[in-house]
Amino acid sequence: MIELATGRDLLPILPEVVLTLTGAIAILVELFGFQKDKKTAVALVALLGLGASLFLEIQLFGHNYQGFFGMVVADNYSILFEIVYLVTAILTILISWHYLAENDMNFGEYYILLVFAVVGMMFMTSSLNLLVIFIGLEIMSISSYILVGMRRRLAEANEAALKYLLLGAFSTGFMLYGISLVYGATGSTSLPTIISQLQQSGGALNPLASVGLALMVIGVGFKVAVVPFHMWTPDVYTGAPTPVTAFLSAASKAAAFAMLIRIFLTGMPLDDPRWDHVMWLIAVLTMTVGNIMALQQKSVKRMLAYSSIAHAGYAMVAVVAGSPAAISSILFYSCAYAMMSIGAFGILAIRQNGKVIETYDDLAGYAKRSPLLAILMTTFMLSLLGLPLTAGFVGKYQIFIAALESGWPLLTVIAALNSAVSLYYYLLVVVYMYMKEPKQTEQMTETVPTHPPAPTVLAVTGLIGSAVIILYLGIFPGTLVELAHHSVQAILY
């Protein structure tokens, strides 16, 4: 008798279903809503849907539901990552509200695409089937391509979207061809079945499976933005609307690492020594290239883009280690980096005296103009640097300890040295804000606002929330560390 899906199969993907319905409702509101308040209504619908999905994720935590014959699962691992995506999306909407109006891109489609991008990320994380993971990846990617080019009258936005689309399509081809080869070697796209087949037949010696894994590593490497697949990152991050850049660097990168862990560290472990050497080289190059290029930038946004590459390199150190402690450190670091990134880029989305921050010189006197925003930016920079009492410090400490315990002392030293290099460009932001005076022509026209303009109140609220999370995880990291540890233990086959 053929087994059929039942209503119970929807339980593990209930948050995804709610969020998909939210996107559909938002489309109807955009099409048929009142013209005057239509964009606000779409944004509110998106916020309510994200909040409802977040509530459902919390309710599902600890139950470990599976559905559709093991294709999707709501385990603690996927739930923790999905909470990161949802919180990041909510914060992105908050920092976008004023930005969209100020930059003549107040389209309801922006919020709809944001919602569907999160849906794709959630399917990437909660699926145990390569084809479903690929479908989630494409939902996220297509939404992201359009979001990057949302400022369609701006040449650099069009350039960024085109580069992202072309290179993304190229990497998708690698990913899909790799999946087909793995299917040819194992006869399945289900991760539990694949790992079982590889263990029985000696997957490391199977040429078809090895080539398939290599092609999939290339595809995932593009999404994670590791060297040598990082070329798109600085141009796309610079040309995209700043809130979109924040979303891509936070949620999209976290989803890519969640997919990497699910496929390569627990689904098809890269336990061949040759893979260790390849990953070691990728981690070192990613950290080093990201930091060296960040040192040379005059644009703050472009500096943060290159620093995001360096942070991907730090996470790759944990991938090389590959132990349960290392994998759980990636989960913690993804959460911490998402908050740091959304905060840093969120500051750049706020205009000062009608001008956005572009270069370091634009930060001169920032502490006098906006003391609160300067304090928040300092918090984000210190956390990105990895100073104690911040989430960044705890995240890097966990990664470095896990690498040492797994027998990678040289890699740990290189990572620590790279982290020291980043001291220069992160503290340079703080120096300009507090110790540099603006040019004379700027001083004559500047006024010191006592309160942020009304449209930016939501953005400041979101930034304060990000800073609070960063400090809380830096001072009291135990809860999330414990949750990450138990979540990773549950997905190890």
Order of alpha helices (4+ residues) and beta strands (2+ residues): alpha-alpha-beta-beta-alpha-alpha-alpha-alpha-alpha-alpha-alpha-alpha-alpha-alpha-alpha-alpha-alpha-alpha-alpha-alpha-alpha-alpha-alpha
